[in-house]
Amino acid sequence: MLKESVINELQRIVGKENVLTSPEALKAYSYDGTTSWIREPDVVVFPTTTQQISDLMKLANAEKIPVTPRGGGTNVSGGSVPWLGGIVLCTTKMNKILKIDKENLTATVEPGVVLQDLTLALAKEGLFFPPDPQSFLGATIGGIIAENAGGPACVKYGVTKQYVLGLEVVLPTGEIVNLGGRTLKNVVGYDLLHIFISSEGTLGVITRAELKLNPIPPAKKTTMVVYADVAKAGEGVFRVLENGVIPDKIELLDNWVINRIEEMMPMGLPKDADAVLLFECDGIPEAVEKETEKIVDIVKKYGAVDVRIAKDMDEANRYWLARRAGFAAVFGKAKTVFAEDVTVPRGKIPDLINKCKELAKKYNVEIVVLGHAGDGNLHPAILTDVSNQEHYGRAVKAMDEIIEEAVALGGVLSGEHGIGLEKQKFLKRQLDPVVIDMMKKIKALFDPNNIMNPGKIWE
């Protein structure tokens, strides 16, 4: 419990209406997009200015109160769960798009801007922000940067870190710093900007961001490729890429996901397919046509049993709606779902998929696979029930082996979801102890009292 004097001071800083302590509010801010981890804060605070956040952090640092930054809470690794209680600092009221600079292809935004709102505003100017996490309807820019989010389009365009030019950040001690700038090239001193990208809210609070934008491509075309073997679909990914075609999206759905989507919202997906790949090409119309033709030729050569080119945008949108519905289909079918986020070299996708099949039989659990196949970032999901300890225990063992296999194949623990609370025990297997020690020293330098999102990343 926080002292009444602290609550009073928080109310003074941000206004009484922006400080919540009711049981309902504390419950609402106790979990993230999965409900796998639940821990209530002592108070939820909604600042509306950078100075308010600075004053809040000075108070928290002096009183040694944990502070957990939070945006839309759509993350799925426990990053926004207030594991040690204290203050949830929610940035959703800092939601202004401050500037769209069409001439220089940049936008200046506050951290609480929802990605979908930014996308719609940019579209009016013929621009887009390439990172496209599937939680775009609720994900906020501050969280997207803190998690270095990706999404389907990163196979061609890269992840969030490629699109952040500058940041305003409030440090745990309350200082306000500006990092990076507005130019594409910037080699002035150490690159401190990128330390805050992927920091999962453990180093400071992002209060403003300068983003790099791209013009919207004039043409797009979607192709659905059907496979009788999900591992063959994995092979199809790197066969297309090694032949010089770089689609902006390559997504994978396995048979289980396909059938659950068809149950939820029938749209003609091939229910007998072991897997489908969705390809999207974008660019000038002539190039898109040629790339699509080449994809069709390549996938037919390497095991596809059917190829469907969307005849128009309506059909294409139905395919991509199905992909976005994938996680909803998975989470709606089990009380507890382990949704993983491992990434392997693209040529190793078939190996990882086959391992998932093997582990499903070994532990007698349901393992489904979907994900951003174009960059090797797969989301194996295990359906279980935390109240059934025997089944849950088997699911945990299976997931541990999936992560171990991804690392053994030359991959990484997380492609876009972060470490959070979920993967702390695996960090030592992925990183050199010297590297982990360096990270901890950076954390101590920025946050000497360890108040900034404590309990995350490291055990």
N, C-alpha and C positions, 0 to 999 in steps of 0.2 A: 504493500500500500504506500502511495506517495503521501507526503505530508500535505496538510491542507494549505500551508503557505506556498508550496510548489504549485498546486492547482490554481491558487489565486494569482500567482505570478504568470502562469501560462495564460490565464484568462485576460490578464492585463496586456500581455504581448499580442495575442491574436484576436481578442474579443470573446466574450462568454459564449456566443453562438457557435464559435469554432472550437470549442473544447467539449468533448463528449465523455461522460463517465457512467452512463446508464448500463445496466447489465446487458441490454439488447445490443448496444453499440459495441461493447467490449467483445461480445460473442461474434458479432459480424466481422470484426477485424482480427479474429484469432486464427484464421486459416487462409490458405492460398487457393489456387485453382484446382487442387486435388482433394483437399480435406484429409490428406494422409498425415499431416502434422497439425496439431491444434494446441495453442497456448495463448491465453488472453493477456492483453496489455493492461496496464493500470489506467491509462487514459489515451484517447485518440484526439489528435490536434490537427487542425486544417489551417496552415499558414496561407497567406495570400501574397506575401512579398518576400524578397530575398532578405531584407533587413529583419523581418520577423523570424525567419529561420536562423539567422545569425544570433539574434537575442535568445532564441529558444536553445540553441546549441551551447551558448555560453552558460545558461542556467543549468542545462543537463550535465555539462562537463564539471561545473563547480560542485554539483550535488552527486556526481557520479551515477546518473540515471541512464539506463540503457535506452537507446533511440533506434527504432527500426523504420527506415524510410519505406514508403509504400505508394504505389500508383494505383493501377486498376486491380491489383491482386491476382492477375491472371497467370502468374508464374507457377511452375509445377515442380519446384525442387525445395520448397520451404523457405525461399529467400526473404519473403515479406512476412513470415510468421514471427511474432515478438517472443522469441524463445526464452528470454530472461525477463519478460514482462516489461515494465517501464512505459515509454512513450511510443506510440505509433504516430509517425509524422507523415500524414497523408497529403500528397501534393495535388490532388485532383481539382482543387479550386484555383490552382495556378495554371490555367488552361487557355492562355491567349497565344494566338499566332501573331507574333509581334511584327513580322515583316516577311514578305515574299519578294525576293529580288530576282526578277526574270532575266535581267541583263547579265547578272553574275551567277545565275543558277544556284541560289542559296535561299534558305529560309531561316529566320530567327524565331525560336519558339520557347515557351515555358514548359516545364517538365510534365505538367498534368494534361497536356494536349493529347487527346485520343488519336491513335494512328488513322483510324477511318475518317475522322474530321479533317485531319491534315491532308489525307489523300483526296478528299472531295474538294477542298479549297485549292489544292495544287492543280487538280484536273481542269479547273476553270481557266488556268493560265497555261495549259498544255504541258504541265510538268508532273513528275512523280518522284517519290522517295523510295528507292528500290527495296530496302529491307521490308519483308512482308510476313511477319509471324502470323500464324493462323488465328491468333487471338486478337486480330486487328480491330475487332469491334469494341474491345474494352481496354486493350493494352495502351499504356501511355508512354510518351517519348522518354521520360526519365528512366522508367524501368527497362525499356527497349535498349537504351544505352548501357545501363548498369549490368544487363545480362548479355550484351553484345548479340542481340537477337539476329536470327537468320530468316528462314522461311523458304518457300519453293524457289523464288527468283535468284537465290544466291549462287546457284550453279553458274550463272552467267555474270551476275552483277556484284557478287561478294556480299559480305555481312555488314552489320551496322558500323563497325570501326572504319570501314572505307568511306563512310558518309558523314563523319563528324569532323568538322573543321575547328570548332572551338567550343569551350564550355565555361560557364560561370559555376563555381562550386563553393559551397559553404563547408569549411573544414569542421571536424568534431570540436575544435576549440573555439569556433565561432568566426574565424577569419574568412573574409570573402576573397576568393582568388579567381583570376581569369587566365585560362590556359588556351593555347592555340590561337586562332584568329579567324579571319574570313577569307584567307587566300589558300589556293590549292597547295602551294609550296611554302614550307615554314620550317627552317632548321635553326631556330634561335634557341640555343641551349638544349638541355635534356628534354626528351619528348614526354613530359609529365601528363599531357592530355590523355594519352592512351592508358595510363595507369588507372584512370577512373573508369574507362570502358572495360567491362567484365569484372569490375570490383564488387558487384553484388551488394552495393550499399554499405560496404564495410570501411570505406575511406572518407566519405563525405556525402553531402546532399547536392545533387545536380539541380541548379535553379534556372539555368538558361542554356540553350544549345544553338549553335550555328551549324546548319545541316547543308550538305552538298546535295544537289538535285540533278535529275536528268530530264531531257525532253521526252514526252510520251512517244514511243515508236508509232509510226503511221499504220502499221499492219501487224496482225497476230493470227496464228493458226494453231489449232489444237488437234492432236492425233492420239487416239486411244489404241493401244497395242495389247492384244490378248495372248496369254501364255498358258500352256497346260502344265508348266512347271515353274514355280516361283523362283527357283535358282536360275532358270534360264532367263527370266525377266531381269534378274540381277546382272547376268552377263550382257544382256541387251544394252544396259546403261553404258558400260565402258566401251562396247563395240561401236556405238554411235559416236561417242566422244573421240575415240582413237582414229575415227575416220574424218575428223576435222569439222564436225558439226557441233556447235555449242548452242543448244536451245536455252531459253531463259528459264525453263522449268522442266524437270523430269521427276515425276512422283510415282510412288509404288503403293498399290493396295493388294493385299492377299485375299484369298477366297473367303475367309471368315468375315473380313471387313466388307467385301463386296456384298455378301448376302445380308449382313445386318443393315447396310445402307438400303438395299432393295426392300427390306421389311419396313424400314422407317419411311421411305419416300421413293417408291418405284420410279426408276428413270431408265430402265432398259439396259442396265449393266449386265454383262454375261455371267450368270450365277454359277455356271459350271466351270468357269475359268479358275485356274489355280492362282493366277495373279494378273493384274493389268498394270501397264505403265501409261502414264499420261505425259505427253510431250507438248510443250508450247514453244513455238518459234516466234520471235518478234523482230521487227526492223522494217526496211523498205520492202514494199510488196513483192518485187521481183526476187529478192533474196529469200524472203519467207517461203515463197513457192518452191524455189530450188532446194532449200534446206528440208522442207517437208517431204519432197520427193525422195531426197537422199535417205532420210530417216526410214521411210517406207521400204526402200530397197534393202537397207542394212538389216532391219529387224526381221524381214522375211527370210533373209539369208541365215540368220542366227536364231531360229527356233520359234518365231511368232506363228500362231495359228490363225490369227485374224487381225486385220488392221482397219480402223475406222477413222476417217478424217472428218472432223466436225464440218457440217455443210454451212453453218453460219454461227454467229456469236451466241445465239440462244442455245444451240446445242453445246457449244464449247462451255458456256457458263454452267450448264447442267452437269457436265463432267467435273468441273472445278468445284461446284457446290458439293458434289459427292465426295470429293477429296476432303473438303473442309468438314464434312459431316463425319469423317472417319473416327475422330476422337470421341465425338458424342455417341457414336454407335458402340464404341468400346466401353466407355464409362457407364453407359446405360445398362450394360449386361452383367455387371458384377458389383458386389458391395464394396470390394477393394480392388483397385487396379494399380499395378506397377507399370508405369509408362516410362520406358527408358529412352535414352537420348545419346546412344553411342554413335561414334563416327569412325569409319574404317576407310583405307584407301579404296577407291572405286572398284579396282580389280578384285578386291577381297569381299565384295558384297555377296556373291554366291556362297562363299565359305561361311559367312556369318549367318545367312539365312538357313543353310543346311544345319548349322550348329543349333539354331533355335528349334528346328524340327526334331533334332536328336534329343535335346533337353526336354521338349514337351513329352516325348515318350518316356524318357528316363525318370522324370518326376511326376508323370501322369497329371500334367496341368495344361490348361489352354494357353498357348502362346500365339498371338497374332502379330503381324508385321505390316507396318505402313511407314511412310517417311519420305524424306527428301533424297531420293536415290541418286539424283544427279551429282551430289557432292559427298556421297557415302554416308550421309547422316540418316540412320534408320531409327525408328521408334518401336522396338519390340515391346509388346504389352502383355503382361501376365494377369489373367483374371483369377481372383482369389477372394477370400473373406477373412478379415482380420479376427472375426469371432470364432472361426474354425482353426484352432491353433495348429492342428496337424497339417491341414492343407496349406495354411499360410506359411508354415515352416518349409514345406516343399517348394513353394513359390519363391521364397527368399533365396533358397539354395540355387534354384534355377536362374534367378536374376543375377546372383553373384557370378555364376559361371558365364552368363552372357557378357557381363562387363569384363571379366578376365579374358574371355576369348577375343573381344574387341581389341583389348590392349595387346594381346599376343599377336594379333594380325597386323600390328603396327598402327592401331587406331588410338582414340582418346576416350576418356570417360564421358565427356560432354561436348556436344557440338553447338548447343544453343540454350540449353536449359540452366546451365550453371551447376555448381557443386552444392550450394545451400546446405541443407541438413541431410540430403539424400546420399551423397557419395563421399562423405568425409573419410570413411574407412578405406576407400580405394586410393586416396590421393597419394599416399606413400608408395604405392605400387606404380604410379604413373610418373611421379616427379622425383628427381634427385633430392636427397635430404638437404643438400647445400642450397638448392633452389627454394625449397620450402622455407628454410631458415631465412633466406633473403626476403621472401614475401612477408614473413612474420616481422622482420625488422622494419620493412616499409610500413606495415600496419602500425607498429609501435611508434614510428616517427610521426605519422599523421594523427594517430589516435592514442596518445600516451595513457589515457585512463580506460581504454578498451570499452567505450560506451557505444560505438557506432556498429549497429547490427551485430552484437556479440553472439557467439555460438555458431556462426556460419563459416563455411569453408573448412576450418580446422576443428578437430574434436577438442 
